Amino acid sequence: MNAHLILFVIVALAVWLGFLYLAPFGRCGKCKGTGHISSGRRQVKVCPRCKGRRRIQRRGSRTVHRLAYRIRGRAANRRQIHPEGQ
């Protein structure tokens, strides 16, 4: 039972990290993806959170992309230093 729980947590974490890598931006929660905020009849021109872009970066996605970039960079450096076949 305990091993199944640990395996489930590892798989869930891997799926979450993959989701952050593939979809780093999400709909803004403050303006609900419209880019504007309305208060009563008056409409504010630009959402202060997303600055009118309608999307915000998901929490943790920047870290996931930095880690992937470092891993890819190290692999590319190894190929340049020790090319295959030499």
Secondary structure, 3 states (H helix, E strand, C coil): CHHHHHHHHHHHHHHHHHHHHHCCEEECCCCCCCCCEEECCEEECCCCCCCCCCEEECCCHHHHHHHHHHHHHHHHHHHHHCCCCC
